[in-house]
Amino acid sequence: MKLEEIIKVVEPKEIKNYDKNIEITGISYNSQKTKSGDLFVCLQGEYADGHNWAKMAKERGAVALLCERELEVELPQIIVNSTRHKIAEVAALLYDYPSKKLELIGVTGTNGKTTVTHLLQKIYEANNKKCALIGTLGYKMSSSDTYHDAKHTTPQAPELQATLKKIVENGINSTVMEVSSHALEQNRVGRCHFKGAVLTNLTQDHLDYHITMENYFEAKAILFKGLKPGDFAVINADDEYAQKFLEVIPKGVKVLTYGIKKAADVVASDIEFSTTGATFDFQYQEEKRKIKLKMNGMFSVYNAIAALTAAVCAELDLNSSIETLESTAGVAGRFEIVNNHPMVIVDYAHTPDGLENVLKTAREITPEGANLICIFGCGGDRDATKRPKMGAIADKLSDKIIVTSDNPRSEDPQQIISDILTGIQSINPQRIFVESDRGVAISMIKKIAKENDVVLVAGKGHEDYQIIKDKTIHFDDREQVRALFG
C-alpha cells in the first residue's frame, strides 16, 4: 500500500519528508516488534512515549512515521493531533476493513461481558452460523477452539483488525466481542462496524482511569452512538444508566430492553436457585418459557436473558437458543465450583457490584447453619475508592472474611488491605482474618471452613498470574484450591 493512501484517511495537519513512492507493508507501535516496511505509530502510553523510540523503529525497518510532532528522524512523518485515534483508521485500511464483512456484535458493561459473549457464540453456532469470539480470555475461532492470547479485553487496533481479517479468511461470518471502556475511549475499535451492541450493566470500576462515572458512561456510550439504521441495541432496563443509553442510540436502530425488576421487552420472572443452577420464566411478547440453567446466581439470569435478547434481535431461532443456554455449564473462572466439601467457588468478581452479586448467589446455596467465607483483595495501581466499598460488602454478606492480595502491582499490599479494612465495621479476630500472601490465605480454608461451609475466592477467576511490583508470577486460585484438597 502506498503511503499516500494512508495520508488520505488520517487527514494530517502536516507532512514532513514526504515520498509518494513509499510502500507500507505493515503497522507497528512497539519499536522492538517493528519490521521492514512498517509504518511506525508513535503512541503516548501510560509509561512510555513512542516518539522517543522512533529512531529505533527506523533502525528496525520502519519506512514512515505517524506522529504528533516533528521528530529528528530522516523518515516521512505524517503529523496528526492524536496518533491514538488515527492508528485505528490506518489499521482498518491496511487490513481492508474486515468488520464490514462480518456480523459483529459488541458486548460492553462492567460485569458479565465474558459470559454473554460465550453464550452468544454458542447460540450462533446452534443456529448453524460460524462464530468467532474476542475477549478477556483471548480469541477463538469457534466454541470448541482453544484460546489464543489477546493481551487485553479488547486488543489494540492493529491486532484487532488483524484478528478480524483472520476470522474472515477462515470463512467465519459472525463474531461476538467484549468491548471495554478503555478500548472505546482510546478508539481501539475505531472503524469497526458493529451490527449489534449489548449493555450488561454499568457500575463502579476503572475510576482510576475515567475519574468519574459520567466519563465512564460516556466511554461506554460510544459503542451505541456508532450504530447505524438497521443495526440493533440491547439494553439492561434494570440498570441505573439504562435511560441515558437509550437516549444516545441513533434513530433507525432496533432497540430491545431486558430486565427482571422493571418493565422491559424481555422479562425473567419467578426465579429460583439451587445447587444445580437457576430456573426462571422467560417472556418475550406472547412467548413464555420455563428455562433451567446449569449456571447459578441472579447475574447468570441477567447474562442469559441479555444473550437471548440479542438472539431475538439477530433473528436467530428461539428454541435452539434456549436449548443452548440450558446445556451450557458456564465460563471458566465465573462462579466455578472447584471443591465440594467445603464448597469452594472461584469467581472473577473484582468490583463492588460484582462481589455483591456473587456473594448473594453464594448465600443462596449456603446450607442453613453453615458459614459463607469470602477471600478477596483489591488490585494495586487501580481505583482505590472501591476498596472500602468492597470491604463493607464482604462484611455485610459474609460470615467470615480473609482479606488478601490481588495483583498489588507497585503498591504496598498492606496499604491496599488497610484501605479494604476501613470499610469493615468491626475487626473481630474470630471472623476477620488478614493474610497478604494469597497462597497462604487460600490454604487457611482448611483451618477455617467446615465441611458444609461455602467459600468464595474472588477477584482473579480465570487469571493464572499475580503481578507483584514489576514481576508477573504464575498463580491460579483454582490450582491452589485443588492442591489444597488433593
N, C-alpha and C positions, 0 to 999 in steps of 0.2 A: 504494500500500500504506500502511495506517495504521501509525503509529509503535507502536501497542500490539501489533501482530503481531510486530514485531521484538523488543519487550520480552519477549514470551513465549519466544522461542528463545534469547536471550542470558542470561536469568536474572540481572539486575543485582543488585549488592549495595546500590545506592542510585539514586534518580532525583531529579533537580532540574528545576524549571521545567516539569513535565510538562503536556503539552497533548494529549489523546487525539485531537484532530481534525487533528493534523499529518499531512500526506500526504508519504510518502517516494517519490521517483521514481527515485532513483539512489544510488550509493555512491561515495565518493572518499576517498583518504588523502593526496593531494597537493593542497595548497591552491590551487596555480596551475592545476590542472585541475578544480577544483570547479565544479559547475554548479548552477543554480537547482533547488531541490527535493532536493538531495543530503543524505544522512546523511554527515557528515564523521567519519572514524575517526582518532583521534589515536594514530598508531603511534610507538613509540620505536625509531628506526633506529640504524644504526651511527654516523652523523654528525650526525643531527638528531632533535629530539623534536617530533613532530606536535602535542603540546599547545601548543607555542609559536606555532603557526600557526592556531589555532582562530579567532581574530578575523578573520584574512584570509579564512579559509574562509567565515565568516559574510558578509563583505562581498561575496564572490563568489556567494552564494546558498544556502549551506548552511542547512538548517532545523532540524537537530538534530545533537548530538554523541554519539559513542561514545567514552568516555574512561576513564582510570584514576584520575582525581582531579577534584575540583570546580574549575571554572575561572570566571574573572570575565568570562563571556560570556553575554549575555542570549539563550540558546537552551535548549531542553530538553536535559538532559545525562543520558545513560544511563551510569552508572559501573559498571565491571566490573574484575575483577582483572587480566585480560590482554586488551587490545584485539587483540593479535597473534593470539590464538587465537579470539576471538569474531568477527573480521572474516569468517572462513570461513563461520560459521553464517549471518551476515546475507547474504553474497553468494549462498550457495546458495538461501536463501529468496527473495531478490529475483529470481533467475533461474529459480525454480521447479524446483529440484533436477534439472538436466538429466542428470546422470550416471546417474540411475535409469532413464533412457530409452535408455541406451547399453550395449553390451557393452564395458566399459572395462578395458583391460589395462595395468597399470603395470609398467615395467621399471626396476629400480634396480641399483646396483652402482658400483664405482669406474670401471671401464673397460667399453666395449662397448655401453653403453645406446643410443647413436645408431644403430649398425649393426643391433642386434637389433630396434629399433622399425621401422627402414626395411624390414628383411626381413619382419617380421610384417605390415606394411601391404601389401606386395606379395603375401604369401601369402593374406591375407584377400581381396584383390581377385581373385586367381586362383581363389578358391572362390566367386566371384560375390557377394561381400559388400562393400558400400561401406565404406571405412575411412579415417578421418582420422588425422593424426599430430600430436603436440605434443612439442616437444623443443628441443635445443640450437640447432638451425638455424632455429627458428621453428615455425609450424604450417602444415599444408597439408591441404586437404580430400580430396586423392587423391594417389597417387604421381606423377601427371602434372601436378599443380598446382604453381605457384610458391610459394616460401616467403613467409609473412607474418611479420614481425618479432614475436618474443615477449619480447625483452629478457633473460629468464632461462631456464635449462634448464626449470624449472617456474615458470610465471608466478605472480604474487601472486593471492590468492584471487578478487578481483573480476574481473580479466582472465581468469583461468582459467575461472570459471563463465560469463562472457560468451561465451568461445570455445566451451565445451561446448554452450551454448544455440544458438549459431550453427551448430554441427555438426548438432544435432538438427533445426534449422529447414531445413537443406539436405537432409534426408531420409536422413542417414547414420546407421546403427545400430551401428557399431563404431568404436572409437578406441584407438590404442596411444599410450602416453605415457611419456616419460622422467620418472622421479620422483627428484629429487635429495635428498640427506640434509638440506640446508638446508630444502627445501620440507616435508619430513616433520616436522622438529623445530620449524619455525615454523608448522606447521599450515596451510600454503598449500593443501594438498589435503584439508583437513578437509571433511567432508560429501560427499566423493566416494565413490561405491560402486564399488570395483574388483571386477570379475568374476574377474580373474586377476592374479597377481603373479609376476614373473620376477626371479631374482637372477643377475647375471652373475658377480660376484666382490666381494671386499672386501679392498682393500689400502690402504696409506697414502696419504691425501690429505685435505685440508681440516682438518688438525690445528690450524691457526691458529684455527679456529672451534670444533671439537669437543674439542680439547685431548688427549683420549686415544682410542685405538682402541675401547675399551669404549663410550665415548659415541657414537662414530661408528657402531658396531654397533647400539646402542640406537635411534639415529635411523632407520637403515635398517629395523630390525625392526618399526617402527610400521606399515609397509605390510602386512606379513604378519600381524601381530596383529589388524588390522582386517578380515581376510577372514571371510566367513560360510559356514556349511554350504552346500555346492553350488558354491562358488567353487573355484578351483584355484591351486596354487602350484608353481612350477618352480624347483628349487634346483641349483646347481652343486656336485656331490658332491665335486669335487676342491678346492674352496675350504676354507681353514683354518677358516672360520666356519660351514661347512655344517651341522654338527650343532646349533650354537646356534640357527640359523634354523629348523631342523626342529622344535626343541623349543618354539618360540613360536607355531607355526601352530595355530589352533584345531581342535578335533575336528570332523569332518564335511567338512573341506576336502580336495579331491582333491590329492594330492601326487605329483609325479614328479621324480626326480633325473636329471641327465645328467652325463656325465664321460668322461674319457679314461684317467686313471690309476687311479681307484678304481672299485669295483663301483657300478653305477648302473642305473636303469631304461632309460635311453637311452645307448648307448655308441658312441663313434667310435674305430676302430682301424685299423691298417695305414695310417698317414697318410704321404703323400708330398708333397713340394713341388717345384715347378719355376717357371720364369719366367712360365708361363701360369696358375698357380694351385695349388690344393691338391686332392688326391684322398684319399678315405678310405672305409672301410666303416662304414655306419650300421646299427645293430641296435636294434630295439625288439621285445620278446617274440619271436615267430617270424619277424618281418620283418627281412630283411637285404638291404641295397642298397649298391652302389658309387655314391658321389657325387663328381662332379667340379665343383669350384668355380672360378670365374674370379677369386675373391678369394684372397689368399695369406696364409700365416702360421698358426701354431697358434692365435692369438687369433681368426682368422676361422673356424677349425673349431669353436672353442667357441661363437662367436656363432651359427654356422649350426645347431648342434645345440640351442642354447638356444631358437632360434626354432622349430625343428622340434618340440621337446618341448612348447612352448606350443601349437603347432598340433594336436598329438595331444590335449592336454588340452581344447582347444576343439572337438574332434571335427571338424576340418577334413580334407579329403581328402589323404592322404599323398602320392599320386602327383603331384598338381598342386602340392603344397607343395614337393616335391623338385625338380620341373621348374623352379619359380620360383627356388629357390636357385641352381640350376645356370646359369640365364640372367642372374643379377644380377651386374653388374660391380663393384659396391661403392658406398661413400658418399664424397662429396666430402671431401677432406682426411684420409681414412683410408687410409694406405698407397697414396697416389695417385702414380702414376708420371708425372712432368711433363717428363722428358727421358730419352733413351735412351743416349746416348754422351757422357759417362758417364751411367749410370742415376741419376737424381735422384728421390728419393721424399720426398714431403711427408706428414707424419703429425701428428696431434693429440696424440700421447703427451706428457704433461706430469707424469707421476707416475713413481716408481721402477719400479713393476711394468709400467706402460705402456711406458716406454723400454726396459726389458729385453726385453719380448716383441717389440717392433718391431725392435730390433737383432738379436735371434736370427733373426727371419724374414729380415731383410735379409742376414744372413750366409749363410743357406741358398741365396740366389740370387747371391752374390758369386762370380765366376769364380775358379778356382784361380790364385794368383799376383797377384790384384788386391787393392786395398785397400778396406776399408769405412770410410768417413769419416762422422763424426757432427757435425752442427751443432745446438747446443741452448743454452738458457738456462733460468732459473727465474723465475717471477713475483715481483714485489715485493709487500710487504704481505701475504704469504701464508706458509704453513708453511715456516719456514727449515730445519727439521731434515731435509727431504728433499733439500736442495741437495747436501751432500757425498755422500749415498747415490747420487744420480743421477750425480755426478762419478765415483764408483767404478764404477758400472755401465758408463758410457761408456768408462772407462779399460780395463775388463776385456774388453769386447766389440768395441771399435773399434780400427782400426789407427791412425787419426788423428782428432783432435778439434779442433773450433773452438768455443770457449766464447764465447757472446754474450749479448745481452739478449732478454728475453721479457716484455713488459709490466712494466717496472721500477716503474711507478706512483710513489709518493713516495720510494722508496728510491734510494740511490746505486747505479747499475748496477755500478760497480766493486766495491762491497761484496758484492753478490749473486754476482758472478763469483769473488771471493775465497773465498766460502763453498763454491762448487762445487769450486774447485781444491783445497780441503783434503781432498777425497775421492780425489784422483788421486795415485798413489804417487810418481811422478817427473815433474817438469815438463820433459820433454825437448823442446827447441825444434824438433826435427825432426818431432815428432808431435803436440805440444800447442800450439795457437795461441789467442790471446786477441784478440778484437775486439768492443768493446761496441756498435758500430753494426751492427745486424743486417743492414742492406742491404749494407754493406761486407763483412761476414762471409760472406754468400751469394756475393758477387762473387769471393771468394777461391777458390771452387770451380775456376775456370778455371786458376788457378796451381797448385793442389794436386792436383787429380784428373786421372788419366789416363783414356783413352778407355774402358777396361774396368772402371774403378772404380765402386763403388756409394756414393752419397752420401745419407744420411738427414738431412733438415731437420726437426727435431722441435719440438713444443711448441705450434704455432699451428693447423696443419691448415687448416680452412675459414675461420678468422678473417681478416678483412681490415682489421685495425687494430692499432696499438700504443698502449698507454697509458703516456705519459711525463709524470711529475709530474701536473698537473691537466689535461693535454690528451690528447685521443684523435686520433691522426693515421691517415690511410689507409696501410695496409701489408699486403700479401698475399704470403706466401712463394712461392706459385705464380706470381704475376705477376713477381716478382723473378727467378725461375729462367728463365721463358720469355723475358724481356727479355734476360737474360744470354746465352742461346744463340740468340736471334733466330729 
